Amino acid sequence: MLVIKSIKPVKFLLRVVLALFLIAAGTLHWLMPNPFVKIVPSFLPYPLALVYISGVFEILGGIGLLLPSVSIAAAWGAIALFVAVFPANINMAVNRISLDGIPDSDFLRWGRLPLQAVLIAWAWWYTREDS
């Protein structure tokens, strides 16, 4: 029983961390959109608008994770967002797109792909009611 009782503070803390990550990433989409525009696949229209839109949803998702009344819906929204931006990560890896300030490494570019699965699983954890 001790493990079950101690998971709630850890789950809460990690929910705050994920929320802050989303808010920070969404804010960067607005403050420094060019790196994000650079990795939007060419088959998608209006890359700058897509970066701004995804930034808005990241910020809203992060705020939503902090609000108990909407945190489950926000977690589902974060999952949808992580799936929606996955093509940009694939594009970055496949086309070896380099970004300023990030080491030019195939390992890092391809490493972003499984990271999306971790983020999805992390958000999915918050779709479950605490018992």
Secondary structure as UniProt FT lines:
FT   HELIX           2..31
FT   HELIX           33..39
FT   TURN            42..43
FT   HELIX           47..66
FT   TURN            68..70
FT   HELIX           71..84
FT   HELIX           86..94
FT   TURN            95..96
FT   TURN            100..101
FT   HELIX           106..125
FT   TURN            126..127
//
